[in-house]
């Protein structure tokens, strides 16, 4: 089920907002989609690697992210 917003770091984010998270190291991206999954609210985040020019998507729990 897609949601219109999610609580992240004490505030709400929606698709298009910037968020950060740590997965080995701090990373930043743009929220593409918000869903409710089996492990809570999940943010689908569009990422861009400026070194290689690659674009990719990751999923992170909203509670593990912060507003950027």
N, C-alpha and C positions, 0 to 999 in steps of 0.2 A: 504494500500500500504506500503510495507516494504521499508525502507530507509537504506542507507549504513552508514550514520553518522548524528550527530545532534550537534548543537551549544549549549554548556553547559558552563556557567561560563567563557565566553570569549575564549573558545577553543572547538575543535571538539572531540567528543567521538564516538566510534564504538562498536559493539558487543564485549564483553570480557573486556572492560574497566571498572574500578571502579568508582562509583559515590556515592555521599551522598545526603541526603534530610532530611527534617524535617517533621515528621508527628506525632506530639505530643512530640517527642524527636528525636534527630539526629540518623539516621540510615544509614548504608552503604551496598552496594551490587554491583553486577556485571551486566552490561547491557547485556541482552539476545536478545533483539529485539528492533528495532526503527520503529515506524509507524507514519503516519499522521492521527490524529483522529479529531473528531468534535471540540475538544477544544485545537487544536494545535499539536505540535510534542510530541509524547508519548513514554516514555522509559518503556519497560518491564524489570524489575530488579529482578534477582535471589537473594534471601536472604537466610541466614543461621543463625539459632539461636544456638549459641555455648552452651547455658545452657541446652536446651532440645534436641538438635541434630536434630531439625526439619528444613526442607528446604521448602521454599514457594516462590511465585512470587507476586510482586506488580506492579502496573502501576503508574507512576508519569509523570507530564508534564516536559519536558526538561528544561523549564525556571525556574522551582522550584528546580532544582538539581545543584550540584557543582561537579567538578572533584575531584576524590580522589587519 
